[in-house]
Amino acid sequence: MVKYKLDRPLKILTVCGVGQGSSLIMRMFVEDVLKELQIPAKVEHTELLTAKSSDADIIVASVLHEEELLDSGKMVIALKNLVDKNEIKEKLLEALSKKGIIEV
C-alpha cells in the first residue's frame, strides 16, 4: 500500500516532440498506473518546450527526450517502453519515494 503525503494532487506532464501522439498514449497509461496506486494526480500531455516551462511536479517522457528535459529543474521520468505499465509503475514509485512524496 502506498501512502501519499502531499496535500494536493500531483501535476504530471507526459511529453513527446510534438505533444500529440505518444504523449497522449503515455498519459492514458500513466493515469491507469496512478489510479491503481491510488495516487491523486492531474495528468496532461504536451510537447517539449511547454513542458520545460510548466509548473509540473513530474515530466514523463521517452528516454530519447530525457537529456533535453533535465535542465528544466523538474523530476523527469524517462521510459524505454512508453506503454509498459510495469516500467511506468516501477519508475514512478522510485521517483516519488526518493522525493518523499509517497511512503511504500
N, C-alpha and C positions, 0 to 999 in steps of 0.2 A: 504494500500500500504506500502511496506517495502522499506526503504532507506538503501542501502548498503554503508558502509563507508570506506572499505579498498580499496587500490589502486591495489589489486591483487586478484585473485581467492582464496577462502578458500581451505585448504588442509584437506580433511576428510578421515579417515580410518574407514571402517566397519570391526569389529573384531569378530572372533569366535575362539574356541580352536585350530582348525587345519587350518583355513583360506581357506576352500574350499566351504562348503555347505551353512550354514546360513549366513556367511559374504557376500557371493555373492548375495544371495537373498536380504539381508538388503541393499546392495549397490544399487540395482535397485530401491528399494522403496525410499531410501534417495535421489537418483538422481531425481526421479519423483517429490518429495516434493520440492526440491531446484529449479527445473525448474518452477514449479507452482509459487513459491515465487519470481522468477527471481533473485536468488542469485547465482552469479558465483562461481563454485567450481569444484575442481578435486577430484573425489571420487574413492578410491581404496579399495580393500578388502585384508585382511591379517590375520595372526594369532597373538596370544598374545605377544610373545617375540619381534617380529619385530615391532609391534605397540608401545610398550613401549619405544623403542629407536629411533622412527621415528621423523621426523620434522613436523608431522601433527599438525594442529590447533585444531582439534576435533577428538575424538575417539568415535564411536558409537558402542555399544555392548549390549549384554543381561545383565540383572541385575545379572545373575549368574557370570559374569566376572568383575563386577564393582569394587569390592574390590581389585582384582589383578591389576587393571589399575590405581587406584587412586594415587599410588606413582610415576606415570610416569611424573607428572607435567603438563599433558595436560588436556584440557577440556574434561571430559568424560560425555557422554550422555548414560544413562542406560535405556534400553527398556524392558518392561514387555512382550509386544507382538511385535515381530520383523517385522511383516508385517502390522501393523496398521498405516496407513498413518496419521491419526489424532493424534496419540500419537507422532509419529516422528515429525510432524509439530509443535505441541504444545511445545515439549521439545527443538527442535532446536530454535524456536523463543524465548523462555525463556532464553536459554543459551546465544544466540547471543546478545540479548538485555542487559543482565546483563554485558557482556563483552564490551558493547559499539560498537559492530561490525555492528549492524543494529539499525535503528530507526523505530519503528512501528507507 
